[in-house]
Amino acid sequence: MERICFLLKVKPDRVQEYEARHQAVWPEMLEALRQTGWHNYSLFLRPDGLLVGYLETDNFEEAVRNMQSYPVNARWQREMAEFFEGSEGGHADERMAPLKEVFHLD
């Protein structure tokens, strides 16, 4: 099982709305994440917009690729793109670059 951590940047003036949107993630989006192998998926957000994502999956590249095949993901990514700095270059799911794990207790 891979442990994946990534960073993105939410526009500081959009932080509250970004949080609110994640209080009501569409049920079909949640189901798509589960079906494509996204386990223990969490997002953490600083007030300045730094977003830290964490998930566990068998194969991150495959999980991202499989998620991109779901129409609900395309709709979600379009709606969320405006929240991210530098989103002119693509959707957030296309810019999630895993950080190198340098320590794990267990």
N, C-alpha and C positions, 0 to 999 in steps of 0.2 A: 504494500500500500504506500503510495507516494503522499507525503505531506507537502502541500503547496502553499506558499505565502507570496502575495503580490501587493504592489503599491499602485494607487492611482490618485489623481488630484481632482477633487470636487471644487467647483468654483465657490469661494468663500461666501458669496452672497446667495448661494443656492443650497447651503448646508441644511437649513431647517426643512426646506421642501424635499430634499433628497431623503432625509430621515423619515418624513411623513409618508413618502411614496413606499418606503420599505416596511411600513406598518401594515400595508395592505397589498402585498405582492399577490399577483393573480394566481388563483389555485392551479390553473393549467401551466403556469410557469414553474411553480413549485414541483408539480408532478413531472414536468420535463427534466428538471434538474435531477430529481431522484432517479428517473429512468435512464439517464445518461451517465450515472456513476458519480455524482457530486455528493459526497458524504461529509457530515460534520462541517458544512459550509457556513462561515460566519463573516460578517463585515464589521469593521471597527472604524469609527470616524472621529477625527479630532475637530475641534471648532474651526481651525484654519483650513479645513477641507482635505487634509491628508487621510486617505482611505486605505486601510489595511484589510486585505482579504485573506482568508485561510480556508482550505478545504483538504479533504483526503479523498484520493481516488486511485484506482488501479493504474490508470494511464492518463495523465493530464492532457496531452495533445489529442488523444482520442476522445476524451470527455468534452473538450472544447469543440472539436470537429462534429461530434454527434449532436451536441447542443445546437450548433449552427444549422442543423438540418430540420429543426423544429420551427414552423412558422411563428409560434408564439415568441420564440427568442428574437426573431427579426423585429417583431412589433415592439417588444420590450426594449431592445437595443436602440431602436429609432426614438422612442419616447425618452430614454435616459441619456442619450448622446449630448443633449444641451446642458447637462449638469456638469460635464467634465471639461477641465482645462485641456486644451490641445486636441479636442475631439474632432477638429476639422479633418484629421488624418484617418478617421475611422471610428468604429464603435469601440466601447470599452473592452468588450470581450476579445477584440482583435489586438489589444495592447496590453493584456495581462502577461507580464513577463515574470516567471517565478524567480524569487530570490534564492540564492544559494544557502542551503541549510548548513550551518557550521557547528551546531550542537543540538543534541536531543537527549534528555535525561534518561528516557527508557530505551 
